[in-house]
Amino acid sequence: MFLSVLKRHGIQRCSRLFGTFVHVPKRGTGQIPETRIQSQETKGSHGTEADVLSGTVAITRYLQNGRVDDAQQLFDKMDIRNVVTWNAMITGLLRNGRVEDARQLFDRMPEQDLISWNAMIGGYVRNGLLEEAHELFDKMPEHNVVSWTTLVAGYSQSGCIEHACQLFEEMPQRNVVSWNAMIAGYWQNGRTEDAIRLFSEMPERNIASWNAMITGYAQEKRIEDARQMFDEMVERNTVSWTAMLAGYAHIGQWKDALKLFAQMHWAGSKPNQSTFTGVLCACAGLAAVEEAKQVHLQIIKSGFQWDDFTRSALITTYSKSGNIRDAELVFNTGNKSNVVLWNAILAGYCQNERLTYAHHLFDNMAKRDVVSWNTMIAGYAQSEHGEEALKLFLMMKQAGNIPNQSTYTSYLHACARIAGFEQGKQVHAHIHKMGFKSDVIVGNGLITMYSKCGSIGCADQLFREMPKRDVVSWTAMIFGYAQNGKGNEAVQLFEAMRMAGIKPNQITMTGVLSACSHVGLVDEGCYYFNSMGRDLSITPTADHQACIVDLLCRAGRLDEAKAFVKAMPSEPNMVVLASLLAACRDHVNVELGEWTAERMFELEPQNSTTYILLSNIYAAADRWDDVRNVRNTMKDIEVKKEPGCSWIEVKSKVHIFLAGDQSYPQSEMPYYKA
């Protein structure tokens, strides 16, 4: 009889220390385990203990698998429940986001213990309901250290650090978890010195205490301090290694991240999904395909090859390394139901300029989220397909998707690329409506868009009205002035930036050097260039060197420009040499032009710019035989000149056409003369 009951209800009997062990039937069977089962071990006690135990275990299993309704049905059918059963049901409801149902059950409990109260408070905290959590905390007949710590952590994570501090000070007793929660809260809220102070005051520490400090220092980009903490640890766990590795990856010290990963392996510490994500980020930063494949092998050995987020990281790494075929293999191996995987391969196609593949994949996605749309819009915007980016933005809105910060930034980038002033103005109004008016990143995108569309007045007004600016804001405005012929204003803004305590970056310096070049501030430009390494710890790049060459050439100081190029620590690239060659054309300096062109031919023999500039220099010097020789050489080695491209905005629509292009519907209009 007993076995037939088990079989009929899909329950397997398994002898354990506490009687019957319930195996929950698979989802979709519609079966509910019988709760009044008398096992051989409890025969003679009317099955009470076995009933409660087996029912509680089954409820827990259901809830762990997200089967809330099945758990509730079983709970309601139980004739006898103890406080453990009630707590299991409440905890499960909270973990499945059913906060109101959990509270109703909590209020129905015949008797609540500390675990019941703490579970309910913890559920409120996890769901961001801090007022409800504190209200329940105040009603508790007694508190323990878990009650206090849960509330402290909740306020800290929600940015209410002062409330967390007050509670922490009021705690009658604290354990190491309480201290760790407060330290983590200080880090999360930018209270670095308070976190350091509290760590030094701790009566005892555990590994989590040290890990919190390493994570905090790493997030603040204080990597030397993080490493010092890491080195001082007597004992480390996987979290310790992962936090340190993520810190290196966060600031772009990719080689240090890979080195630490190797040390972790030698130390015998097992990596987890977060560890693999961090080391793959380092591989992507270095475009280290071979290292990525070795990490991939370790992922398989560790059994994480089916984890969606690990697979997503692998796809991203292979894609950024230009190895799109391996990225496709990872994507096509295993379950593809998670949109995260689709977004990763979508981004991979865009990064590798395979927009046709990307759009085909995008069209075939069963489910798209805002990241999917953003990826495609950004892909088109960054690949000189601004019109397609703008069309996708409209389609996104028509499909009922709400744009976010990244969407607007990519859209504005597309407007800037095609000088779509009217479209930019329209989306600016939409940004105000959607509440992104004060967003720094979106504001920076607007400044760039207005600047590139020639509306420097709008860009300037927007910059001055920004409630908060970062280094990108200042840099965008400096570039805007430089690109619109306001070099003096750009230099003045650069000085104001330094007075405000904002440290310039490499891109800022490119903008200010370009501004000096446009208005002929030779001495100032040279001063700023020399101050980069001396005062700002910025190593000059080829772009900075090209700006100095352009600066000297515009001032007619070609010999100094040549001397500068020859003195460069590394071989000049095409950008630097092209600036010098263009100046040779403007000043008809044949000898220097030939010297420059010769070096450009060595770098890129198929680049048409070199041939055309050299030909123009010969033409200006009336050396027509040399002009013919250059043109004939271009034909012989099949060097092709890229056609010129123009665009015009008419009635909020941007029209793009190439020189001699007959495919445009109204191609005859640009050439029509009345």
C-alpha positions in Angstrom: 0.0 0.0 0.0 2.8 2.4 1.0 4.7 1.8 -2.2 1.6 2.2 -4.3 0.9 5.6 -2.8 4.5 6.7 -3.5 4.3 5.5 -7.1 0.8 7.1 -7.7 2.1 10.5 -6.6 5.4 10.4 -8.3 7.4 10.3 -5.0 10.5 8.2 -4.6 11.2 6.9 -1.2 14.9 7.4 -0.1 16.1 6.4 3.3 17.8 9.3 5.1 18.6 10.1 8.7 15.2 11.9 9.1 12.8 9.4 7.5 11.2 10.1 4.1 13.2 12.2 1.5 10.9 13.7 -1.1 12.0 14.0 -4.7 9.9 16.7 -6.3 8.2 15.6 -9.6 9.3 17.4 -12.8 7.6 20.6 -13.9 4.5 20.1 -15.9 3.5 16.7 -14.4 0.7 18.3 -12.4 1.5 16.1 -9.5 1.5 17.2 -5.9 3.4 15.0 -3.3 1.2 13.4 -0.7 2.0 15.0 2.6 0.5 12.4 4.9 3.0 9.5 4.3 4.0 7.2 7.1 7.5 5.9 6.6 8.8 2.7 8.1 11.1 4.7 10.4 8.3 6.7 12.0 5.6 4.0 12.1 3.6 4.2 15.3 3.9 8.0 15.7 0.9 8.7 13.3 3.4 10.1 10.7 3.5 13.7 12.2 7.2 14.3 12.0 7.6 12.7 8.6 4.7 14.6 7.2 6.1 18.0 8.3 9.6 17.2 7.2 8.7 15.7 3.8 6.3 18.5 3.1 8.8 21.2 4.0 11.5 19.7 1.9 9.1 19.5 -1.1 8.0 23.1 -0.6 11.7 24.2 -0.5 12.5 22.3 -3.7 9.5 23.7 -5.5 10.5 27.3 -4.6 14.1 26.8 -5.5 12.9 25.8 -9.0 10.5 28.8 -9.3 7.4 26.7 -8.9 5.7 29.0 -6.5 2.1 28.0 -7.2 2.9 24.3 -6.7 4.6 25.2 -3.4 1.7 27.3 -2.2 -0.8 24.5 -3.1 1.2 21.9 -1.2 1.6 24.3 1.8 -2.2 24.9 1.9 -2.8 21.1 1.9 -0.6 20.4 4.8 -2.6 19.6 8.0 0.3 20.2 10.3 3.0 22.8 9.8 5.8 24.0 12.1 7.7 27.3 12.2 10.3 25.9 9.8 7.6 25.2 7.2 6.3 28.7 7.5 9.8 30.2 7.2 10.6 28.1 4.2 7.5 29.3 2.4 8.0 32.9 3.3 11.7 32.9 2.3 10.8 31.2 -1.0 8.1 33.7 -1.8 10.5 36.6 -1.2 13.2 35.0 -3.4 10.7 34.8 -6.2 9.7 38.4 -5.8 6.3 37.7 -4.2 6.8 40.3 -1.4 3.1 41.0 -0.7 2.2 37.3 -0.6 5.1 36.7 1.8 3.9 39.5 4.1 0.4 38.1 4.2 1.7 34.7 5.1 4.0 36.3 7.7 1.1 38.0 9.3 -0.9 34.7 9.4 1.9 32.9 11.3 0.6 31.5 14.6 4.1 32.0 16.0 7.0 34.0 14.6 10.6 33.5 15.5 13.7 35.6 14.8 14.3 33.8 11.6 10.8 34.8 10.4 11.3 38.5 11.2 14.8 38.6 9.6 13.7 36.8 6.5 10.9 39.3 6.0 13.2 42.3 6.6 15.8 40.8 4.3 13.1 40.3 1.6 12.1 44.0 1.9 15.7 45.1 1.6 16.4 43.0 -1.5 13.4 44.5 -3.2 14.4 48.1 -2.3 11.5 48.5 0.2 13.6 50.1 2.9 10.7 52.0 4.6 8.8 48.8 5.0 11.9 47.0 6.3 12.6 49.7 8.9 9.0 49.7 10.0 9.0 46.0 10.5 12.4 46.2 12.3 10.9 48.7 14.8 8.0 46.2 15.5 10.3 43.3 16.3 10.0 42.0 19.9 13.8 41.5 19.9 16.6 42.0 17.5 19.8 40.1 16.9 23.0 41.0 15.0 21.5 39.7 11.8 18.5 42.1 12.0 20.7 45.1 12.5 23.2 44.0 9.8 20.5 43.4 7.2 19.2 46.9 7.7 22.7 48.5 7.7 23.5 46.7 4.4 20.2 47.7 2.9 20.7 51.4 3.6 24.3 51.3 2.4 23.4 49.7 -0.9 20.6 52.2 -1.5 22.9 55.2 -1.1 21.4 56.2 2.3 24.8 56.0 4.0 24.0 58.4 6.8 21.1 56.1 7.9 23.4 53.1 7.7 26.0 54.9 9.8 23.5 55.8 12.5 22.2 52.2 12.7 25.7 50.9 12.8 26.6 53.2 15.8 23.4 52.1 17.6 24.1 48.4 17.3 24.3 46.8 20.8 26.7 44.2 19.4 28.4 43.7 16.1 30.1 40.8 14.4 32.5 40.7 11.5 29.7 40.6 9.0 28.3 43.9 10.4 31.7 45.6 10.1 32.1 44.2 6.5 28.7 45.5 5.5 29.5 49.0 6.8 32.9 49.0 5.1 31.4 47.9 1.8 28.7 50.6 2.2 31.4 53.3 2.6 33.2 52.2 -0.6 29.9 52.0 -2.6 29.1 55.6 -1.5 32.5 57.1 -2.2 33.5 57.4 1.5 37.0 56.1 1.0 38.6 57.4 4.1 35.8 56.2 6.3 36.2 52.7 4.8 39.9 52.7 5.5 39.3 54.0 9.1 36.7 51.4 9.9 38.9 48.6 8.5 41.7 49.7 10.8 39.3 49.8 13.8 38.0 46.2 13.3 38.4 44.0 16.4 38.7 41.0 14.1 38.8 40.4 10.3 38.0 37.6 8.0 38.7 37.0 4.3 35.6 39.0 3.4 37.0 42.1 5.2 40.1 42.1 3.1 38.2 41.3 0.0 35.9 44.3 0.6 39.0 46.6 0.8 40.6 45.1 -2.3 37.3 45.6 -4.2 36.9 49.2 -3.0 40.4 50.2 -3.8 40.1 48.6 -7.3 36.8 50.4 -8.0 38.5 53.7 -7.1 41.4 52.8 -9.4 43.9 52.8 -6.5 45.4 49.7 -7.8 48.7 49.9 -5.8 46.7 50.1 -2.5 44.6 47.2 -3.7 47.7 45.1 -4.4 49.2 46.0 -1.1 46.1 44.7 0.7 46.2 41.6 -1.5 49.8 40.9 -0.7 49.3 41.3 3.0 46.5 38.7 3.2 47.5 35.6 5.1 44.8 33.5 3.4 43.1 34.2 0.1 40.0 32.7 -1.6 38.6 32.8 -5.1 36.9 36.2 -4.4 40.3 37.7 -3.4 42.0 36.7 -6.6 39.0 37.7 -8.7 38.7 41.1 -7.1 42.4 41.9 -7.7 42.2 40.6 -11.3 39.1 42.6 -12.0 40.9 45.7 -10.6 43.7 45.3 -13.1 41.2 44.7 -16.0 39.2 47.8 -14.9 42.1 50.2 -15.4 43.5 48.5 -18.6 46.5 46.7 -17.0 45.7 43.7 -19.1 49.2 42.0 -18.8 49.1 42.3 -15.0 45.6 40.7 -15.0 46.9 37.7 -17.1 49.9 37.3 -14.9 47.8 37.3 -11.8 45.5 34.7 -13.3 48.5 32.4 -13.9 49.6 32.9 -10.3 46.1 32.0 -9.1 46.4 28.8 -11.1 49.8 28.0 -9.5 48.4 28.7 -6.0 45.7 26.1 -6.6 42.7 28.5 -6.3 39.8 27.5 -8.5 38.4 30.3 -10.7 34.7 31.0 -10.9 32.5 32.7 -13.6 33.5 36.2 -12.5 37.2 35.2 -12.6 36.9 34.0 -16.2 35.0 37.1 -17.2 37.8 39.3 -15.8 40.6 37.4 -17.5 38.7 37.3 -20.8 38.3 41.1 -20.6 42.1 41.3 -20.3 42.5 39.0 -23.3 40.2 41.2 -25.3 42.1 44.3 -24.3 45.3 42.8 -25.6 43.6 41.1 -28.6 45.4 38.0 -27.3 43.7 35.2 -29.2 46.0 32.4 -28.1 45.7 33.3 -24.4 41.9 33.5 -24.9 41.9 30.0 -26.3 43.9 28.7 -23.3 41.4 30.3 -21.0 38.6 28.8 -23.0 40.1 25.4 -22.4 40.2 26.0 -18.7 36.6 27.1 -18.8 35.6 23.8 -20.3 37.7 21.9 -17.7 36.0 23.8 -15.0 32.5 23.1 -16.4 31.5 26.7 -17.0 31.3 26.3 -20.8 27.5 26.3 -20.7 27.1 29.3 -18.5 25.5 32.1 -20.6 27.6 34.9 -19.2 30.8 33.1 -19.6 29.9 32.2 -23.2 29.0 35.9 -23.7 32.4 36.9 -22.4 34.1 34.4 -24.8 32.1 35.7 -27.8 33.1 39.3 -26.9 36.8 38.4 -26.5 37.0 36.5 -29.8 35.2 39.3 -31.5 37.4 42.1 -30.2 40.4 40.0 -31.2 39.1 39.9 -34.8 38.4 36.1 -34.5 34.8 36.2 -35.4 34.7 32.6 -36.5 35.5 31.3 -33.0 32.9 33.7 -31.7 30.3 32.2 -34.0 31.3 28.7 -32.8 30.8 29.6 -29.2 27.4 31.2 -30.0 26.3 28.2 -32.0 27.3 25.6 -29.4 24.7 25.1 -26.7 21.4 26.8 -25.8 20.7 30.1 -27.5 17.7 31.2 -25.6 19.4 34.0 -23.6 19.3 37.4 -25.3 22.7 38.2 -23.8 24.3 35.7 -26.2 22.6 37.2 -29.2 23.7 40.7 -28.2 27.3 39.6 -27.8 27.5 38.1 -31.3 25.6 41.0 -32.7 28.2 43.4 -31.2 30.9 41.1 -32.6 29.6 41.4 -36.1 29.4 45.2 -35.8 32.9 45.5 -34.4 34.2 43.5 -37.3 32.3 45.6 -39.8 30.0 42.8 -40.9 26.9 44.8 -40.7 25.0 42.7 -43.2 25.4 39.7 -41.0 24.5 41.7 -37.9 21.3 43.0 -39.5 20.3 39.6 -40.7 20.9 38.2 -37.1 19.0 41.2 -35.6 16.0 40.5 -37.9 15.9 36.9 -36.9 16.1 37.5 -33.1 13.1 36.0 -31.3 13.4 38.5 -28.6 15.2 41.9 -28.6 16.0 44.2 -25.6 17.2 47.7 -25.5 20.8 46.5 -25.8 20.0 44.7 -29.1 18.7 48.0 -30.6 21.6 50.0 -29.1 24.2 47.6 -30.6 22.8 47.9 -34.1 22.3 51.7 -33.9 25.9 52.1 -32.6 27.2 49.7 -35.2 25.7 51.8 -38.1 26.7 55.1 -36.5 30.3 54.1 -36.1 30.6 52.7 -39.6 29.7 55.8 -41.5 26.1 54.6 -42.0 24.4 57.4 -40.1 21.2 57.3 -42.1 20.6 53.6 -41.2 21.3 54.4 -37.5 18.6 57.1 -37.6 16.1 54.8 -39.3 16.7 52.1 -36.7 16.1 54.6 -33.9 12.7 55.4 -35.3 11.9 51.7 -35.7 13.0 51.1 -32.1 10.5 53.7 -30.8 7.7 52.4 -33.1 8.3 48.9 -31.7 7.6 50.3 -28.2 11.1 50.1 -26.9 12.2 52.9 -24.5 15.6 54.5 -25.5 18.2 54.8 -22.7 21.4 56.8 -22.3 23.4 54.6 -24.7 20.7 54.9 -27.4 20.7 58.6 -27.3 24.5 58.8 -27.3 24.7 56.6 -30.4 21.9 58.5 -32.2 23.7 61.8 -31.5 26.9 60.3 -32.8 25.1 59.4 -36.0 23.7 62.9 -36.3 27.2 64.4 -35.8 28.6 62.1 -38.6 26.1 63.3 -41.2 25.6 66.8 -39.9 21.9 66.1 -39.1 21.2 69.3 -37.2 17.4 69.1 -37.4 17.3 65.4 -36.3 19.7 66.3 -33.4 17.4 69.1 -32.3 14.4 66.9 -32.3 16.1 64.2 -30.2 17.3 66.9 -27.9 13.7 67.8 -27.1 13.0 64.1 -26.6 15.9 63.8 -24.2 14.4 66.5 -22.0 11.1 64.7 -21.9 12.7 61.4 -21.0 14.5 62.9 -18.0 18.1 62.7 -19.4 18.6 66.5 -19.3 21.2 66.3 -16.5 22.9 63.1 -17.7 26.6 63.9 -18.3 27.2 61.3 -21.1 24.1 62.4 -23.1 25.1 66.1 -22.6 28.6 65.4 -24.0 26.9 63.7 -27.0 24.8 66.8 -27.6 27.8 69.1 -27.4 29.6 67.1 -30.0 26.6 66.9 -32.2 25.9 70.7 -32.2 29.6 71.4 -32.7 29.9 69.1 -35.7 26.8 70.6 -37.2 28.3 74.0 -37.0 26.0 75.3 -34.2 28.8 76.2 -31.8 26.4 78.7 -30.0 24.1 75.9 -29.0 27.0 73.7 -27.9 28.4 76.6 -25.8 25.1 77.3 -24.1 24.6 73.6 -23.4 28.1 73.3 -21.9 27.6 76.3 -19.6 24.2 75.0 -18.4 25.4 71.5 -17.5 25.0 70.9 -13.8 27.9 68.5 -13.8 30.9 68.2 -16.2 33.6 65.6 -16.6 36.8 65.6 -18.6 34.9 64.5 -21.7 32.6 67.6 -21.5 35.5 70.0 -21.4 37.3 68.1 -24.2 34.2 68.0 -26.4 33.8 71.8 -26.1 37.5 72.5 -26.7 37.2 70.4 -29.9 34.0 72.2 -30.9 35.7 75.6 -30.7 38.8 74.3 -32.6 36.7 72.8 -35.4 34.6 75.9 -35.8 37.5 78.3 -36.1 37.5 79.6 -32.5 41.0 78.6 -31.5 41.5 81.4 -29.0 38.2 80.4 -27.2 39.5 76.7 -27.2 42.8 77.7 -25.5 41.0 79.9 -23.0 38.6 77.1 -22.1 41.6 74.7 -21.7 43.1 77.1 -19.2 39.8 77.4 -17.4 39.6 73.6 -17.3 43.0 73.4 -15.6 42.0 76.1 -13.1 38.9 74.0 -12.3 41.2 71.1 -11.3 40.1 68.9 -14.2 43.1 66.9 -15.5 43.3 66.8 -19.3 43.7 63.5 -21.1 45.3 62.6 -24.4 42.2 63.5 -26.4 42.0 66.9 -24.7 45.5 67.7 -25.7 44.8 66.8 -29.3 42.0 69.3 -29.2 44.0 72.2 -27.7 47.0 71.5 -30.0 44.6 71.5 -33.0 43.2 74.8 -31.8 46.6 76.3 -31.6 47.4 75.1 -35.1 44.2 76.7 -36.6 44.9 80.2 -35.1 48.7 80.2 -35.5 49.6 80.0 -31.8 52.9 78.3 -32.5 54.7 79.1 -29.2 51.6 78.2 -27.1 51.2 75.0 -29.0 54.8 74.0 -28.6 54.6 74.8 -24.9 51.5 72.6 -24.4 53.1 69.8 -26.3 56.3 69.9 -24.1 54.2 70.2 -20.9 52.4 66.9 -21.7 55.1 64.6 -20.4 56.6 67.1 -17.9 53.4 68.3 -16.1 50.6 66.0 -17.1 52.3 62.6 -17.3 50.8 62.1 -20.8 52.9 60.4 -23.4 52.5 62.1 -26.8 50.9 60.0 -29.5 51.1 60.2 -33.3 48.0 62.5 -33.3 49.8 65.0 -31.0 52.9 64.9 -33.2 50.8 65.4 -36.3 49.3 68.5 -34.6 52.8 70.0 -34.0 53.8 69.2 -37.6 50.7 70.9 -38.8 51.2 73.9 -36.5 54.8 74.5 -37.7 53.8 74.0 -41.4 50.8 76.4 -41.2 53.3 79.0 -39.9 55.6 78.3 -42.8 58.3 76.7 -40.7 58.8 73.7 -42.8 62.4 73.1 -41.9 61.5 73.0 -38.2 58.7 70.6 -39.0 61.1 68.3 -40.9 63.5 68.4 -37.9 60.7 67.6 -35.6 59.7 64.5 -37.7 63.3 63.3 -37.8 63.7 63.7 -34.1 60.5 61.7 -33.2 61.3 58.7 -30.9 59.4 56.4 -33.3 58.9 56.2 -37.0 56.3 58.8 -38.2 53.0 57.4 -39.4 50.9 58.4 -42.4 49.0 61.1 -40.4 52.2 62.9 -39.5 53.7 62.7 -42.9 50.5 63.6 -44.7 50.4 66.9 -42.7 54.0 67.6 -43.8 53.3 66.7 -47.5 50.2 68.9 -47.6 52.3 71.8 -46.3 54.8 71.2 -49.1 52.0 71.5 -51.6 50.8 74.8 -50.1 54.4 76.2 -50.0 55.5 74.5 -53.2 58.5 72.9 -51.5 59.4 70.2 -54.0 62.5 68.9 -52.3 60.9 68.3 -48.9 57.8 67.0 -50.7 59.8 64.3 -52.4 61.5 63.4 -49.2 58.2 63.1 -47.4 56.4 61.2 -50.2 59.3 58.7 -50.3 58.6 57.7 -46.7 54.9 57.6 -47.3 55.3 55.2 -50.2 57.3 52.9 -48.0 54.4 52.8 -45.4 51.4 52.6 -47.8 52.3 52.2 -51.5 48.6 52.0 -52.5 47.5 55.1 -50.7 46.2 57.5 -53.3 46.7 60.6 -51.1 50.5 60.5 -51.4 50.4 60.4 -55.2 47.8 63.2 -55.5 49.6 65.5 -53.2 52.9 64.9 -54.9 51.3 65.4 -58.3 49.9 68.7 -57.1 53.3 69.8 -55.8 54.8 69.1 -59.2 52.0 70.9 -61.0 52.4 74.0 -58.8 56.1 74.0 -59.7 55.3 73.6 -63.4 57.0 70.2 -63.6 54.5 68.6 -65.9 56.6 65.7 -66.9 56.8 64.6 -63.2 53.0 65.1 -63.0 52.5 62.7 -65.9 55.0 60.2 -64.3 53.0 60.2 -61.1 49.7 59.7 -62.8 51.1 56.9 -65.0 52.5 55.2 -62.0 49.1 55.3 -60.3 47.6 53.6 -63.4 50.3 51.0 -63.6 50.0 49.8 -60.0 46.2 50.4 -60.0 46.0 53.0 -57.3 42.4 54.2 -57.1 41.4 57.6 -55.7 38.5 57.5 -53.3 35.5 59.5 -54.7 34.5 62.6 -52.9 31.3 62.5 -50.8 28.9 65.4 -50.1 25.6 65.7 -48.2 22.9 68.3 -47.8 20.0 68.6 -45.4 16.6 69.6 -46.9 13.4 69.6 -44.9 15.0 67.5 -42.1 16.2 64.9 -44.5 19.9 64.3 -45.2 20.7 63.6 -48.9 24.1 62.0 -49.6 25.8 61.7 -53.0 29.2 61.0 -54.5 31.0 62.8 -57.2 29.8 61.5 -60.6 27.2 59.2 -58.9 24.2 58.5 -61.1 22.5 56.1 -58.8 21.0 58.9 -56.6 17.3 59.5 -57.7 17.9 63.3 -58.3 21.5 63.0 -59.3 21.1 65.7 -62.0 20.0 68.4 -59.6 23.3 69.2 -57.9 24.8 70.0 -61.4 21.7 71.8 -62.7 22.2 75.4 -63.8 19.3 77.7 -64.5 
